[in-house]
């Protein structure tokens, strides 16, 4: 899966999707898609990533307690 870094606008390929989908992980391992050569794997904060369209990541991927915060009670 490809995501985009908010700051640089660079695309990155997520290496471990389980880390991305888990709200208990704050970072994901990925490879920037800059240049012609494959880049080394780096750690990226999920807070700094968006979908290539610019849409934010789902809250359920970022916050393990998202249900408590969205509950109107």
PDB file of N, CA, C, O and CB in Angstrom:
ATOM      1  N   UNK A   1       0.846  -1.164   0.000  1.00  0.00           N
ATOM      2  CA  UNK A   1       0.000   0.000   0.000  1.00  0.00           C
ATOM      3  C   UNK A   1       0.897   1.234   0.000  1.00  0.00           C
ATOM      4  O   UNK A   1       1.937   1.263   0.658  1.00  0.00           O
ATOM      5  CB  UNK A   1      -0.966  -0.006   1.217  1.00  0.00           C
ATOM      6  N   UNK A   2       0.479   2.243  -0.743  1.00  0.00           N
ATOM      7  CA  UNK A   2       1.227   3.486  -0.807  1.00  0.00           C
ATOM      8  C   UNK A   2       0.518   4.569   0.003  1.00  0.00           C
ATOM      9  O   UNK A   2      -0.704   4.704  -0.043  1.00  0.00           O
ATOM     10  CB  UNK A   2       1.408   3.934  -2.266  1.00  0.00           C
ATOM     11  N   UNK A   3       1.311   5.328   0.740  1.00  0.00           N
ATOM     12  CA  UNK A   3       0.829   6.484   1.478  1.00  0.00           C
ATOM     13  C   UNK A   3       1.724   7.667   1.138  1.00  0.00           C
ATOM     14  O   UNK A   3       2.753   7.511   0.481  1.00  0.00           O
ATOM     15  CB  UNK A   3       0.808   6.212   3.015  1.00  0.00           C
ATOM     16  N   UNK A   4       1.327   8.841   1.587  1.00  0.00           N
ATOM     17  CA  UNK A   4       2.085  10.048   1.291  1.00  0.00           C
ATOM     18  C   UNK A   4       2.484  10.738   2.582  1.00  0.00           C
ATOM     19  O   UNK A   4       1.686  10.838   3.514  1.00  0.00           O
ATOM     20  CB  UNK A   4       1.274  10.999   0.401  1.00  0.00           C
ATOM     21  N   UNK A   5       3.727  11.217   2.632  1.00  0.00           N
ATOM     22  CA  UNK A   5       4.223  11.990   3.759  1.00  0.00           C
ATOM     23  C   UNK A   5       3.621  13.399   3.671  1.00  0.00           C
ATOM     24  O   UNK A   5       3.718  14.052   2.632  1.00  0.00           O
ATOM     25  CB  UNK A   5       5.796  12.037   3.768  1.00  0.00           C
ATOM     26  N   UNK A   6       3.005  13.861   4.754  1.00  0.00           N
ATOM     27  CA  UNK A   6       2.359  15.181   4.762  1.00  0.00           C
ATOM     28  C   UNK A   6       3.344  16.311   4.490  1.00  0.00           C
ATOM     29  O   UNK A   6       3.025  17.254   3.766  1.00  0.00           O
ATOM     30  CB  UNK A   6       1.675  15.417   6.097  1.00  0.00           C
ATOM     31  N   UNK A   7       4.540  16.220   5.067  1.00  0.00           N
ATOM     32  CA  UNK A   7       5.524  17.306   4.961  1.00  0.00           C
ATOM     33  C   UNK A   7       6.122  17.419   3.559  1.00  0.00           C
ATOM     34  O   UNK A   7       6.094  18.483   2.939  1.00  0.00           O
ATOM     35  CB  UNK A   7       6.639  17.096   5.973  1.00  0.00           C
ATOM     36  N   UNK A   8       6.664  16.303   3.075  1.00  0.00           N
ATOM     37  CA  UNK A   8       7.411  16.338   1.816  1.00  0.00           C
ATOM     38  C   UNK A   8       6.548  16.052   0.590  1.00  0.00           C
ATOM     39  O   UNK A   8       6.906  16.436  -0.523  1.00  0.00           O
ATOM     40  CB  UNK A   8       8.535  15.346   1.870  1.00  0.00           C
ATOM     41  N   UNK A   9       5.416  15.381   0.789  1.00  0.00           N
ATOM     42  CA  UNK A   9       4.582  14.982  -0.344  1.00  0.00           C
ATOM     43  C   UNK A   9       5.095  13.737  -1.032  1.00  0.00           C
ATOM     44  O   UNK A   9       4.531  13.314  -2.041  1.00  0.00           O
ATOM     45  CB  UNK A   9       4.493  16.101  -1.340  1.00  0.00           C
ATOM     46  N   UNK A  10       6.167  13.133  -0.502  1.00  0.00           N
ATOM     47  CA  UNK A  10       6.749  11.928  -1.099  1.00  0.00           C
ATOM     48  C   UNK A  10       5.881  10.711  -0.822  1.00  0.00           C
ATOM     49  O   UNK A  10       5.289  10.580   0.250  1.00  0.00           O
ATOM     50  CB  UNK A  10       8.168  11.693  -0.566  1.00  0.00           C
ATOM     51  N   UNK A  11       5.818   9.828  -1.802  1.00  0.00           N
ATOM     52  CA  UNK A  11       5.115   8.567  -1.610  1.00  0.00           C
ATOM     53  C   UNK A  11       6.007   7.594  -0.876  1.00  0.00           C
ATOM     54  O   UNK A  11       7.229   7.611  -1.027  1.00  0.00           O
ATOM     55  CB  UNK A  11       4.665   7.977  -2.952  1.00  0.00           C
ATOM     56  N   UNK A  12       5.380   6.738  -0.072  1.00  0.00           N
ATOM     57  CA  UNK A  12       6.132   5.662   0.561  1.00  0.00           C
ATOM     58  C   UNK A  12       5.331   4.390   0.465  1.00  0.00           C
ATOM     59  O   UNK A  12       4.102   4.389   0.534  1.00  0.00           O
ATOM     60  CB  UNK A  12       6.462   5.993   2.031  1.00  0.00           C
ATOM     61  N   UNK A  13       6.062   3.307   0.304  1.00  0.00           N
ATOM     62  CA  UNK A  13       5.451   1.981   0.239  1.00  0.00           C
ATOM     63  C   UNK A  13       5.531   1.381   1.638  1.00  0.00           C
ATOM     64  O   UNK A  13       6.621   1.220   2.188  1.00  0.00           O
ATOM     65  CB  UNK A  13       6.164   1.057  -0.831  1.00  0.00           C
ATOM     66  N   UNK A  14       4.370   1.048   2.217  1.00  0.00           N
ATOM     67  CA  UNK A  14       4.323   0.456   3.551  1.00  0.00           C
ATOM     68  C   UNK A  14       4.752  -1.001   3.448  1.00  0.00           C
ATOM     69  O   UNK A  14       4.230  -1.755   2.628  1.00  0.00           O
ATOM     70  CB  UNK A  14       2.898   0.577   4.177  1.00  0.00           C
ATOM     71  N   UNK A  15       5.714  -1.392   4.295  1.00  0.00           N
ATOM     72  CA  UNK A  15       6.268  -2.745   4.260  1.00  0.00           C
ATOM     73  C   UNK A  15       5.392  -3.715   5.058  1.00  0.00           C
ATOM     74  O   UNK A  15       5.103  -4.817   4.590  1.00  0.00           O
ATOM     75  CB  UNK A  15       7.705  -2.749   4.811  1.00  0.00           C
ATOM     76  N   UNK A  16       4.972  -3.312   6.252  1.00  0.00           N
ATOM     77  CA  UNK A  16       4.162  -4.169   7.124  1.00  0.00           C
ATOM     78  C   UNK A  16       2.772  -3.569   7.301  1.00  0.00           C
ATOM     79  O   UNK A  16       2.596  -2.622   8.068  1.00  0.00           O
ATOM     80  CB  UNK A  16       4.846  -4.359   8.501  1.00  0.00           C
ATOM     81  N   UNK A  17       1.792  -4.114   6.598  1.00  0.00           N
ATOM     82  CA  UNK A  17       0.442  -3.584   6.686  1.00  0.00           C
ATOM     83  C   UNK A  17      -0.174  -3.784   8.063  1.00  0.00           C
ATOM     84  O   UNK A  17      -0.993  -2.973   8.493  1.00  0.00           O
ATOM     85  CB  UNK A  17      -0.428  -4.226   5.643  1.00  0.00           C
ATOM     86  N   UNK A  18       0.205  -4.848   8.760  1.00  0.00           N
ATOM     87  CA  UNK A  18      -0.332  -5.086  10.110  1.00  0.00           C
ATOM     88  C   UNK A  18      -0.011  -3.916  11.035  1.00  0.00           C
ATOM     89  O   UNK A  18      -0.841  -3.551  11.868  1.00  0.00           O
ATOM     90  CB  UNK A  18       0.237  -6.394  10.700  1.00  0.00           C
ATOM     91  N   UNK A  19       1.168  -3.323  10.907  1.00  0.00           N
ATOM     92  CA  UNK A  19       1.537  -2.161  11.719  1.00  0.00           C
ATOM     93  C   UNK A  19       0.649  -0.964  11.378  1.00  0.00           C
ATOM     94  O   UNK A  19       0.273  -0.194  12.261  1.00  0.00           O
ATOM     95  CB  UNK A  19       3.023  -1.801  11.506  1.00  0.00           C
ATOM     96  N   UNK A  20       0.320  -0.814  10.113  1.00  0.00           N
ATOM     97  CA  UNK A  20      -0.518   0.293   9.672  1.00  0.00           C
ATOM     98  C   UNK A  20      -1.928   0.166  10.228  1.00  0.00           C
ATOM     99  O   UNK A  20      -2.499   1.144  10.710  1.00  0.00           O
ATOM    100  CB  UNK A  20      -0.558   0.357   8.148  1.00  0.00           C
ATOM    101  N   UNK A  21      -2.483  -1.018  10.163  1.00  0.00           N
ATOM    102  CA  UNK A  21      -3.869  -1.228  10.579  1.00  0.00           C
ATOM    103  C   UNK A  21      -4.037  -1.281  12.093  1.00  0.00           C
ATOM    104  O   UNK A  21      -5.145  -1.077  12.590  1.00  0.00           O
ATOM    105  CB  UNK A  21      -4.392  -2.500   9.975  1.00  0.00           C
ATOM    106  N   UNK A  22      -2.974  -1.548  12.832  1.00  0.00           N
ATOM    107  CA  UNK A  22      -3.053  -1.680  14.289  1.00  0.00           C
ATOM    108  C   UNK A  22      -3.004  -0.317  14.968  1.00  0.00           C
ATOM    109  O   UNK A  22      -2.028   0.413  14.796  1.00  0.00           O
ATOM    110  CB  UNK A  22      -1.916  -2.565  14.809  1.00  0.00           C
ATOM    111  N   UNK A  23      -4.032   0.045  15.737  1.00  0.00           N
ATOM    112  CA  UNK A  23      -4.019   1.333  16.423  1.00  0.00           C
ATOM    113  C   UNK A  23      -3.029   1.391  17.587  1.00  0.00           C
ATOM    114  O   UNK A  23      -2.792   2.467  18.136  1.00  0.00           O
ATOM    115  CB  UNK A  23      -5.397   1.646  16.926  1.00  0.00           C
ATOM    116  N   UNK A  24      -2.458   0.272  17.963  1.00  0.00           N
ATOM    117  CA  UNK A  24      -1.476   0.277  19.049  1.00  0.00           C
ATOM    118  C   UNK A  24      -0.061   0.556  18.564  1.00  0.00           C
ATOM    119  O   UNK A  24       0.845   0.726  19.379  1.00  0.00           O
ATOM    120  CB  UNK A  24      -1.505  -1.044  19.773  1.00  0.00           C
ATOM    121  N   UNK A  25       0.143   0.606  17.261  1.00  0.00           N
ATOM    122  CA  UNK A  25       1.452   0.934  16.691  1.00  0.00           C
ATOM    123  C   UNK A  25       1.436   2.383  16.219  1.00  0.00           C
ATOM    124  O   UNK A  25       0.567   2.775  15.440  1.00  0.00           O
ATOM    125  CB  UNK A  25       1.813  -0.028  15.514  1.00  0.00           C
ATOM    126  N   UNK A  26       2.392   3.175  16.686  1.00  0.00           N
ATOM    127  CA  UNK A  26       2.474   4.587  16.309  1.00  0.00           C
ATOM    128  C   UNK A  26       3.256   4.812  15.022  1.00  0.00           C
ATOM    129  O   UNK A  26       3.154   5.871  14.402  1.00  0.00           O
ATOM    130  CB  UNK A  26       3.107   5.377  17.423  1.00  0.00           C
ATOM    131  N   UNK A  27       4.036   3.812  14.624  1.00  0.00           N
ATOM    132  CA  UNK A  27       4.874   3.963  13.438  1.00  0.00           C
ATOM    133  C   UNK A  27       4.662   2.794  12.482  1.00  0.00           C
ATOM    134  O   UNK A  27       4.147   1.741  12.859  1.00  0.00           O
ATOM    135  CB  UNK A  27       6.356   4.068  13.834  1.00  0.00           C
ATOM    136  N   UNK A  28       5.072   3.010  11.241  1.00  0.00           N
ATOM    137  CA  UNK A  28       5.072   1.951  10.229  1.00  0.00           C
ATOM    138  C   UNK A  28       6.439   1.920   9.570  1.00  0.00           C
ATOM    139  O   UNK A  28       7.144   2.927   9.526  1.00  0.00           O
ATOM    140  CB  UNK A  28       3.946   2.174   9.167  1.00  0.00           C
ATOM    141  N   UNK A  29       6.799   0.772   9.066  1.00  0.00           N
ATOM    142  CA  UNK A  29       8.029   0.625   8.304  1.00  0.00           C
ATOM    143  C   UNK A  29       7.685   0.817   6.828  1.00  0.00           C
ATOM    144  O   UNK A  29       6.730   0.226   6.324  1.00  0.00           O
ATOM    145  CB  UNK A  29       8.703  -0.772   8.561  1.00  0.00           C
ATOM    146  N   UNK A  30       8.461   1.637   6.152  1.00  0.00           N
ATOM    147  CA  UNK A  30       8.179   1.892   4.754  1.00  0.00           C
ATOM    148  C   UNK A  30       9.420   2.290   3.988  1.00  0.00           C
ATOM    149  O   UNK A  30      10.483   2.537   4.557  1.00  0.00           O
ATOM    150  CB  UNK A  30       7.138   2.959   4.624  1.00  0.00           C
ATOM    151  N   UNK A  31       9.250   2.346   2.670  1.00  0.00           N
ATOM    152  CA  UNK A  31      10.338   2.735   1.773  1.00  0.00           C
ATOM    153  C   UNK A  31       9.865   3.903   0.923  1.00  0.00           C
ATOM    154  O   UNK A  31       8.882   3.793   0.190  1.00  0.00           O
ATOM    155  CB  UNK A  31      10.795   1.539   0.876  1.00  0.00           C
ATOM    156  N   UNK A  32      10.576   5.026   1.027  1.00  0.00           N
ATOM    157  CA  UNK A  32      10.255   6.175   0.190  1.00  0.00           C
ATOM    158  C   UNK A  32      10.428   5.801  -1.275  1.00  0.00           C
ATOM    159  O   UNK A  32      11.314   5.021  -1.623  1.00  0.00           O
ATOM    160  CB  UNK A  32      11.143   7.388   0.552  1.00  0.00           C
ATOM    161  N   UNK A  33       9.599   6.346  -2.110  1.00  0.00           N
ATOM    162  CA  UNK A  33       9.639   6.048  -3.529  1.00  0.00           C
ATOM    163  C   UNK A  33      10.295   7.193  -4.301  1.00  0.00           C
ATOM    164  O   UNK A  33       9.778   7.650  -5.320  1.00  0.00           O
ATOM    165  CB  UNK A  33       8.226   5.786  -4.058  1.00  0.00           C
ATOM    166  N   UNK A  34      11.436   7.641  -3.797  1.00  0.00           N
ATOM    167  CA  UNK A  34      12.198   8.715  -4.431  1.00  0.00           C
ATOM    168  C   UNK A  34      13.339   8.118  -5.247  1.00  0.00           C
ATOM    169  O   UNK A  34      14.016   7.195  -4.792  1.00  0.00           O
ATOM    170  CB  UNK A  34      12.744   9.709  -3.371  1.00  0.00           C
ATOM    171  N   UNK A  35      13.548   8.634  -6.429  1.00  0.00           N
ATOM    172  CA  UNK A  35      14.661   8.180  -7.255  1.00  0.00           C
ATOM    173  C   UNK A  35      14.373   6.858  -7.942  1.00  0.00           C
ATOM    174  O   UNK A  35      13.288   6.293  -7.810  1.00  0.00           O
ATOM    175  CB  UNK A  35      15.903   8.053  -6.420  1.00  0.00           C
ATOM    176  N   UNK A  36      15.350   6.382  -8.667  1.00  0.00           N
ATOM    177  CA  UNK A  36      15.196   5.144  -9.424  1.00  0.00           C
ATOM    178  C   UNK A  36      15.586   3.918  -8.623  1.00  0.00           C
ATOM    179  O   UNK A  36      15.100   2.822  -8.899  1.00  0.00           O
ATOM    180  CB  UNK A  36      16.018   5.204 -10.679  1.00  0.00           C
ATOM    181  N   UNK A  37      16.453   4.082  -7.635  1.00  0.00           N
ATOM    182  CA  UNK A  37      16.894   2.951  -6.828  1.00  0.00           C
ATOM    183  C   UNK A  37      15.952   2.759  -5.646  1.00  0.00           C
ATOM    184  O   UNK A  37      15.375   3.717  -5.133  1.00  0.00           O
ATOM    185  CB  UNK A  37      18.342   3.158  -6.338  1.00  0.00           C
ATOM    186  N   UNK A  38      15.805   1.498  -5.222  1.00  0.00           N
ATOM    187  CA  UNK A  38      14.974   1.226  -4.058  1.00  0.00           C
ATOM    188  C   UNK A  38      15.623   1.826  -2.818  1.00  0.00           C
ATOM    189  O   UNK A  38      16.816   1.643  -2.576  1.00  0.00           O
ATOM    190  CB  UNK A  38      14.755  -0.294  -3.881  1.00  0.00           C
ATOM    191  N   UNK A  39      14.837   2.530  -2.051  1.00  0.00           N
ATOM    192  CA  UNK A  39      15.325   3.202  -0.852  1.00  0.00           C
ATOM    193  C   UNK A  39      15.313   2.231   0.332  1.00  0.00           C
ATOM    194  O   UNK A  39      14.552   1.264   0.327  1.00  0.00           O
ATOM    195  CB  UNK A  39      14.468   4.455  -0.541  1.00  0.00           C
ATOM    196  N   UNK A  40      16.143   2.480   1.340  1.00  0.00           N
ATOM    197  CA  UNK A  40      16.147   1.612   2.529  1.00  0.00           C
ATOM    198  C   UNK A  40      14.859   1.777   3.332  1.00  0.00           C
ATOM    199  O   UNK A  40      14.187   2.805   3.252  1.00  0.00           O
ATOM    200  CB  UNK A  40      17.366   1.924   3.421  1.00  0.00           C
ATOM    201  N   UNK A  41      14.535   0.757   4.094  1.00  0.00           N
ATOM    202  CA  UNK A  41      13.361   0.792   4.954  1.00  0.00           C
ATOM    203  C   UNK A  41      13.608   1.756   6.110  1.00  0.00           C
ATOM    204  O   UNK A  41      14.668   1.734   6.736  1.00  0.00           O
ATOM    205  CB  UNK A  41      13.021  -0.623   5.482  1.00  0.00           C
ATOM    206  N   UNK A  42      12.618   2.600   6.385  1.00  0.00           N
ATOM    207  CA  UNK A  42      12.693   3.563   7.478  1.00  0.00           C
ATOM    208  C   UNK A  42      11.414   3.470   8.301  1.00  0.00           C
ATOM    209  O   UNK A  42      10.420   2.885   7.871  1.00  0.00           O
ATOM    210  CB  UNK A  42      12.905   5.011   6.940  1.00  0.00           C
ATOM    211  N   UNK A  43      11.461   4.054   9.482  1.00  0.00           N
ATOM    212  CA  UNK A  43      10.297   4.126  10.347  1.00  0.00           C
ATOM    213  C   UNK A  43       9.615   5.480  10.149  1.00  0.00           C
ATOM    214  O   UNK A  43      10.281   6.515  10.125  1.00  0.00           O
ATOM    215  CB  UNK A  43      10.694   3.913  11.835  1.00  0.00           C
ATOM    216  N   UNK A  44       8.285   5.471  10.007  1.00  0.00           N
ATOM    217  CA  UNK A  44       7.512   6.698   9.799  1.00  0.00           C
ATOM    218  C   UNK A  44       6.381   6.757  10.815  1.00  0.00           C
ATOM    219  O   UNK A  44       5.722   5.752  11.079  1.00  0.00           O
ATOM    220  CB  UNK A  44       6.952   6.769   8.350  1.00  0.00           C
ATOM    221  N   UNK A  45       6.161   7.924  11.376  1.00  0.00           N
ATOM    222  CA  UNK A  45       5.046   8.121  12.293  1.00  0.00           C
ATOM    223  C   UNK A  45       3.744   8.132  11.494  1.00  0.00           C
ATOM    224  O   UNK A  45       3.647   8.808  10.470  1.00  0.00           O
ATOM    225  CB  UNK A  45       5.214   9.442  13.106  1.00  0.00           C
ATOM    226  N   UNK A  46       2.752   7.387  11.961  1.00  0.00           N
ATOM    227  CA  UNK A  46       1.472   7.338  11.259  1.00  0.00           C
ATOM    228  C   UNK A  46       0.790   8.703  11.271  1.00  0.00           C
ATOM    229  O   UNK A  46      -0.011   8.996  10.383  1.00  0.00           O
ATOM    230  CB  UNK A  46       0.557   6.285  11.891  1.00  0.00           C
ATOM    231  N   UNK A  47       1.090   9.532  12.251  1.00  0.00           N
ATOM    232  CA  UNK A  47       0.508  10.876  12.332  1.00  0.00           C
ATOM    233  C   UNK A  47       0.952  11.751  11.145  1.00  0.00           C
ATOM    234  O   UNK A  47       0.265  12.705  10.782  1.00  0.00           O
ATOM    235  CB  UNK A  47       0.908  11.549  13.663  1.00  0.00           C
ATOM    236  N   UNK A  48       2.098  11.418  10.549  1.00  0.00           N
ATOM    237  CA  UNK A  48       2.653  12.214   9.454  1.00  0.00           C
ATOM    238  C   UNK A  48       2.245  11.705   8.075  1.00  0.00           C
ATOM    239  O   UNK A  48       2.738  12.202   7.062  1.00  0.00           O
ATOM    240  CB  UNK A  48       4.152  12.234   9.552  1.00  0.00           C
ATOM    241  N   UNK A  49       1.347  10.717   8.029  1.00  0.00           N
ATOM    242  CA  UNK A  49       0.999  10.085   6.759  1.00  0.00           C
ATOM    243  C   UNK A  49      -0.467  10.319   6.395  1.00  0.00           C
ATOM    244  O   UNK A  49      -1.333  10.434   7.262  1.00  0.00           O
ATOM    245  CB  UNK A  49       1.286   8.589   6.823  1.00  0.00           C
ATOM    246  N   UNK A  50      -0.715  10.386   5.105  1.00  0.00           N
ATOM    247  CA  UNK A  50      -2.065  10.478   4.556  1.00  0.00           C
ATOM    248  C   UNK A  50      -2.129   9.564   3.339  1.00  0.00           C
ATOM    249  O   UNK A  50      -1.102   9.081   2.864  1.00  0.00           O
ATOM    250  CB  UNK A  50      -2.439  11.962   4.180  1.00  0.00           C
ATOM    251  N   UNK A  51      -3.336   9.328   2.837  1.00  0.00           N
ATOM    252  CA  UNK A  51      -3.481   8.605   1.583  1.00  0.00           C
ATOM    253  C   UNK A  51      -2.967   9.483   0.447  1.00  0.00           C
ATOM    254  O   UNK A  51      -2.914  10.704   0.600  1.00  0.00           O
ATOM    255  CB  UNK A  51      -4.963   8.191   1.342  1.00  0.00           C
ATOM    256  N   UNK A  52      -2.588   8.900  -0.681  1.00  0.00           N
ATOM    257  CA  UNK A  52      -2.097   9.707  -1.806  1.00  0.00           C
ATOM    258  C   UNK A  52      -3.075  10.805  -2.240  1.00  0.00           C
ATOM    259  O   UNK A  52      -2.657  11.823  -2.791  1.00  0.00           O
ATOM    260  CB  UNK A  52      -1.805   8.807  -2.984  1.00  0.00           C
ATOM    261  N   UNK A  53      -4.364  10.605  -1.996  1.00  0.00           N
ATOM    262  CA  UNK A  53      -5.375  11.608  -2.349  1.00  0.00           C
ATOM    263  C   UNK A  53      -5.358  12.799  -1.399  1.00  0.00           C
ATOM    264  O   UNK A  53      -5.978  13.825  -1.680  1.00  0.00           O
ATOM    265  CB  UNK A  53      -6.759  10.977  -2.350  1.00  0.00           C
ATOM    266  N   UNK A  54      -4.641  12.671  -0.256  1.00  0.00           N
ATOM    267  CA  UNK A  54      -4.606  13.716   0.749  1.00  0.00           C
ATOM    268  C   UNK A  54      -5.547  13.451   1.910  1.00  0.00           C
ATOM    269  O   UNK A  54      -5.535  14.180   2.902  1.00  0.00           O
ATOM    270  CB  UNK A  54      -4.940  15.028   0.124  1.00  0.00           C
ATOM    271  N   UNK A  55      -6.362  12.414   1.791  1.00  0.00           N
ATOM    272  CA  UNK A  55      -7.302  12.070   2.865  1.00  0.00           C
ATOM    273  C   UNK A  55      -6.545  11.498   4.060  1.00  0.00           C
ATOM    274  O   UNK A  55      -5.590  10.739   3.899  1.00  0.00           O
ATOM    275  CB  UNK A  55      -8.362  11.056   2.363  1.00  0.00           C
ATOM    276  N   UNK A  56      -6.985  11.872   5.259  1.00  0.00           N
ATOM    277  CA  UNK A  56      -6.356  11.376   6.485  1.00  0.00           C
ATOM    278  C   UNK A  56      -6.605   9.886   6.661  1.00  0.00           C
ATOM    279  O   UNK A  56      -7.565   9.326   6.131  1.00  0.00           O
ATOM    280  CB  UNK A  56      -6.878  12.142   7.703  1.00  0.00           C
ATOM    281  N   UNK A  57      -5.707   9.259   7.426  1.00  0.00           N
ATOM    282  CA  UNK A  57      -5.889   7.849   7.755  1.00  0.00           C
ATOM    283  C   UNK A  57      -7.084   7.701   8.689  1.00  0.00           C
ATOM    284  O   UNK A  57      -7.384   8.620   9.451  1.00  0.00           O
ATOM    285  CB  UNK A  57      -4.607   7.259   8.404  1.00  0.00           C
ATOM    286  N   UNK A  58      -7.772   6.559   8.645  1.00  0.00           N
ATOM    287  CA  UNK A  58      -8.911   6.349   9.544  1.00  0.00           C
ATOM    288  C   UNK A  58      -8.478   6.399  11.010  1.00  0.00           C
ATOM    289  O   UNK A  58      -7.397   5.929  11.365  1.00  0.00           O
ATOM    290  CB  UNK A  58      -9.587   5.002   9.243  1.00  0.00           C
ATOM    291  N   UNK A  59      -9.320   6.964  11.839  1.00  0.00           N
ATOM    292  CA  UNK A  59      -9.019   7.086  13.262  1.00  0.00           C
ATOM    293  C   UNK A  59      -8.803   5.719  13.911  1.00  0.00           C
ATOM    294  O   UNK A  59      -8.017   5.600  14.851  1.00  0.00           O
ATOM    295  CB  UNK A  59     -10.143   7.831  13.974  1.00  0.00           C
ATOM    296  N   UNK A  60      -9.489   4.693  13.423  1.00  0.00           N
ATOM    297  CA  UNK A  60      -9.337   3.353  14.007  1.00  0.00           C
ATOM    298  C   UNK A  60      -7.956   2.763  13.736  1.00  0.00           C
ATOM    299  O   UNK A  60      -7.597   1.762  14.356  1.00  0.00           O
ATOM    300  CB  UNK A  60     -10.409   2.417  13.459  1.00  0.00           C
ATOM    301  N   UNK A  61      -7.175   3.343  12.841  1.00  0.00           N
ATOM    302  CA  UNK A  61      -5.793   2.912  12.595  1.00  0.00           C
ATOM    303  C   UNK A  61      -4.822   3.662  13.500  1.00  0.00           C
ATOM    304  O   UNK A  61      -3.678   3.240  13.673  1.00  0.00           O
ATOM    305  CB  UNK A  61      -5.412   3.131  11.118  1.00  0.00           C
ATOM    306  N   UNK A  62      -5.274   4.768  14.076  1.00  0.00           N
ATOM    307  CA  UNK A  62      -4.385   5.653  14.838  1.00  0.00           C
ATOM    308  C   UNK A  62      -4.597   5.615  16.346  1.00  0.00           C
ATOM    309  O   UNK A  62      -3.654   5.831  17.108  1.00  0.00           O
ATOM    310  CB  UNK A  62      -4.560   7.052  14.366  1.00  0.00           C
ATOM    311  N   UNK A  63      -5.814   5.346  16.782  1.00  0.00           N
ATOM    312  CA  UNK A  63      -6.158   5.484  18.191  1.00  0.00           C
ATOM    313  C   UNK A  63      -6.937   4.257  18.674  1.00  0.00           C
ATOM    314  O   UNK A  63      -8.047   3.998  18.209  1.00  0.00           O
ATOM    315  CB  UNK A  63      -6.978   6.768  18.423  1.00  0.00           C
ATOM    316  N   UNK A  64      -6.353   3.514  19.598  1.00  0.00           N
ATOM    317  CA  UNK A  64      -6.992   2.299  20.113  1.00  0.00           C
ATOM    318  C   UNK A  64      -8.285   2.607  20.867  1.00  0.00           C
ATOM    319  O   UNK A  64      -9.147   1.737  20.994  1.00  0.00           O
ATOM    320  CB  UNK A  64      -6.030   1.550  21.029  1.00  0.00           C
ATOM    321  N   UNK A  65      -8.428   3.827  21.363  1.00  0.00           N
ATOM    322  CA  UNK A  65      -9.629   4.211  22.111  1.00  0.00           C
ATOM    323  C   UNK A  65     -10.581   5.068  21.280  1.00  0.00           C
ATOM    324  O   UNK A  65     -11.355   5.847  21.837  1.00  0.00           O
ATOM    325  CB  UNK A  65      -9.236   4.962  23.370  1.00  0.00           C
ATOM    326  N   UNK A  66     -10.533   4.932  19.962  1.00  0.00           N
ATOM    327  CA  UNK A  66     -11.342   5.796  19.106  1.00  0.00           C
ATOM    328  C   UNK A  66     -12.835   5.656  19.379  1.00  0.00           C
ATOM    329  O   UNK A  66     -13.571   6.629  19.210  1.00  0.00           O
ATOM    330  CB  UNK A  66     -11.062   5.489  17.655  1.00  0.00           C
ATOM    331  N   UNK A  67     -13.301   4.503  19.786  1.00  0.00           N
ATOM    332  CA  UNK A  67     -14.727   4.316  20.053  1.00  0.00           C
ATOM    333  C   UNK A  67     -15.174   5.138  21.260  1.00  0.00           C
ATOM    334  O   UNK A  67     -16.280   5.679  21.268  1.00  0.00           O
ATOM    335  CB  UNK A  67     -15.035   2.832  20.285  1.00  0.00           C
ATOM    336  N   UNK A  68     -14.324   5.232  22.272  1.00  0.00           N
ATOM    337  CA  UNK A  68     -14.683   6.007  23.457  1.00  0.00           C
ATOM    338  C   UNK A  68     -14.794   7.486  23.147  1.00  0.00           C
ATOM    339  O   UNK A  68     -15.618   8.186  23.736  1.00  0.00           O
ATOM    340  CB  UNK A  68     -13.667   5.790  24.557  1.00  0.00           C
ATOM    341  N   UNK A  69     -13.979   7.963  22.234  1.00  0.00           N
ATOM    342  CA  UNK A  69     -13.974   9.379  21.898  1.00  0.00           C
ATOM    343  C   UNK A  69     -15.127   9.756  20.980  1.00  0.00           C
ATOM    344  O   UNK A  69     -15.575  10.902  20.999  1.00  0.00           O
ATOM    345  CB  UNK A  69     -12.664   9.752  21.252  1.00  0.00           C
ATOM    346  N   UNK A  70     -15.610   8.827  20.185  1.00  0.00           N
ATOM    347  CA  UNK A  70     -16.694   9.142  19.250  1.00  0.00           C
ATOM    348  C   UNK A  70     -18.051   8.804  19.826  1.00  0.00           C
ATOM    349  O   UNK A  70     -19.067   9.101  19.199  1.00  0.00           O
ATOM    350  CB  UNK A  70     -16.499   8.399  17.943  1.00  0.00           C
ATOM    351  N   UNK A  71     -18.106   8.186  21.011  1.00  0.00           N
ATOM    352  CA  UNK A  71     -19.359   7.819  21.640  1.00  0.00           C
ATOM    353  C   UNK A  71     -20.004   9.062  22.250  1.00  0.00           C
ATOM    354  O   UNK A  71     -19.376   9.711  23.086  1.00  0.00           O
ATOM    355  CB  UNK A  71     -19.136   6.730  22.713  1.00  0.00           C
ATOM    356  N   UNK A  72     -21.237   9.420  21.866  1.00  0.00           N
ATOM    357  CA  UNK A  72     -21.860  10.655  22.353  1.00  0.00           C
ATOM    358  C   UNK A  72     -22.242  10.632  23.819  1.00  0.00           C
ATOM    359  O   UNK A  72     -22.570  11.684  24.368  1.00  0.00           O
ATOM    360  CB  UNK A  72     -23.069  10.944  21.553  1.00  0.00           C
ATOM    361  N   UNK A  73     -22.216   9.503  24.471  1.00  0.00           N
ATOM    362  CA  UNK A  73     -22.631   9.413  25.881  1.00  0.00           C
ATOM    363  C   UNK A  73     -21.606   9.973  26.813  1.00  0.00           C
ATOM    364  O   UNK A  73     -21.808   9.970  28.028  1.00  0.00           O
ATOM    365  CB  UNK A  73     -22.913   7.992  26.260  1.00  0.00           C
TER     366      UNK A  73
END
